[in-house]
Amino acid sequence: MLEKRRSERLPLNLELNITSLFKQDNIVIDDINEGIEVVNISKTGIGFKCKKALPIDYYFDAKIELTEKKYFYCVLKIVRIEAVDKVFFVGCEFIGLADILSKSVDEYSEEIKK
């Protein structure tokens, strides 16, 4: 199958908690308190599983821990969601991720391929 993604996806085991979602029009959804399980990362975004359906085109803040010593803070935009057996698979893209942080994902890629 031909890969259509812009960047290679790498496995990542990370648990996050989304407390609120927001849109650029100052629309905020508080008290989300949804635990998510990040399953992969690329230079352009992350994929995760969660138990609730989250709205597309909303943003949230996250701390991405690649290793104990390598992490960064970012804003993610929810771009797709798919329901599969009582679980939702969500795709998010990084918003305004600086090149230096994107290099952290490259370094992580090299580490896991060793």
C-alpha positions as CSV (number, residue, x, y, z in Angstrom):
1,M,0.0,0.0,0.0
2,L,1.3,3.5,-0.9
3,E,2.0,5.7,2.1
4,K,0.2,9.0,1.8
5,R,1.2,10.6,5.0
6,R,3.5,13.6,5.0
7,S,5.7,12.1,7.8
8,E,6.6,8.7,9.1
9,R,4.6,7.6,12.1
10,L,6.6,6.3,15.1
11,P,5.2,4.3,18.0
12,L,4.9,6.2,21.3
13,N,3.5,5.1,24.6
14,L,2.3,8.2,26.4
15,E,-0.7,9.0,28.6
16,L,-2.1,12.5,28.6
17,N,-5.2,14.2,30.1
18,I,-7.2,16.7,28.1
19,T,-8.8,19.2,30.5
20,S,-10.3,21.7,28.0
21,L,-10.6,22.3,24.3
22,F,-10.7,25.6,22.5
23,K,-11.3,27.2,19.1
24,Q,-9.9,30.3,17.6
25,D,-13.2,32.1,18.1
26,N,-12.8,32.1,21.9
27,I,-15.0,29.1,22.1
28,V,-13.9,27.0,25.1
29,I,-15.2,23.6,26.3
30,D,-14.1,23.1,29.9
31,D,-14.2,20.1,32.2
32,I,-13.3,17.6,29.4
33,N,-11.1,15.5,31.8
34,E,-10.5,12.9,29.1
35,G,-7.6,10.5,29.5
36,I,-5.9,9.6,26.2
37,E,-3.4,7.0,25.2
38,V,-1.0,8.3,22.5
39,V,-0.1,5.5,20.2
40,N,2.0,7.2,17.6
41,I,3.8,10.5,16.7
42,S,5.2,12.0,13.5
43,K,6.8,15.4,12.7
44,T,3.3,16.7,11.9
45,G,1.1,15.3,14.7
46,I,0.0,12.5,17.0
47,G,-2.5,9.7,17.0
48,F,-4.3,8.6,20.1
49,K,-7.2,6.5,21.6
50,C,-9.8,7.8,23.9
51,K,-13.2,6.8,25.3
52,K,-15.2,10.0,24.3
53,A,-15.9,11.5,20.9
54,L,-14.0,14.7,20.7
55,P,-15.0,17.5,18.3
56,I,-13.1,18.1,15.1
57,D,-11.3,21.4,14.6
58,Y,-10.8,22.1,18.3
59,Y,-7.4,22.6,19.9
60,F,-5.7,21.5,23.1
61,D,-2.4,22.1,24.9
62,A,-0.2,19.1,25.6
63,K,3.2,18.1,27.0
64,I,4.8,15.5,24.7
65,E,7.3,13.3,26.5
66,L,9.5,11.4,24.0
67,T,11.8,10.2,26.7
68,E,12.4,11.1,30.4
69,K,14.8,13.9,29.3
70,K,13.2,14.9,26.0
71,Y,9.8,16.6,26.0
72,F,8.1,19.7,24.6
73,Y,4.9,21.7,25.0
74,C,2.7,22.2,22.0
75,V,-0.8,23.0,20.7
76,L,-2.6,20.2,18.8
77,K,-5.6,20.5,16.5
78,I,-8.1,17.5,16.2
79,V,-8.4,16.8,12.5
80,R,-10.0,13.4,12.3
81,I,-11.8,10.8,14.5
82,E,-12.9,7.3,13.9
83,A,-15.0,5.1,16.2
84,V,-13.9,1.4,16.5
85,D,-15.3,-0.9,19.1
86,K,-16.2,1.6,21.9
87,V,-12.9,3.4,21.4
88,F,-12.2,6.5,19.3
89,F,-9.0,6.9,17.3
90,V,-8.2,10.5,17.0
91,G,-5.7,12.2,14.7
92,C,-4.2,15.6,15.6
93,E,-1.7,17.9,14.0
94,F,0.8,20.1,15.6
95,I,0.1,23.8,15.3
96,G,3.1,26.1,14.9
97,L,5.6,23.5,16.0
98,A,9.1,25.1,15.8
99,D,11.7,23.4,13.7
100,I,13.8,22.8,16.8
101,L,11.0,20.8,18.3
102,S,10.4,18.9,15.1
103,K,14.1,17.9,15.3
104,S,13.3,16.3,18.7
105,V,10.9,13.9,16.8
106,D,13.7,13.1,14.3
107,E,16.1,12.3,17.2
108,Y,13.4,10.1,18.8
109,S,13.1,8.3,15.5
110,E,16.8,7.6,15.4
111,E,16.8,6.4,19.0
112,I,14.0,3.8,18.5
113,K,15.5,2.5,15.3
114,K,18.7,1.5,17.1
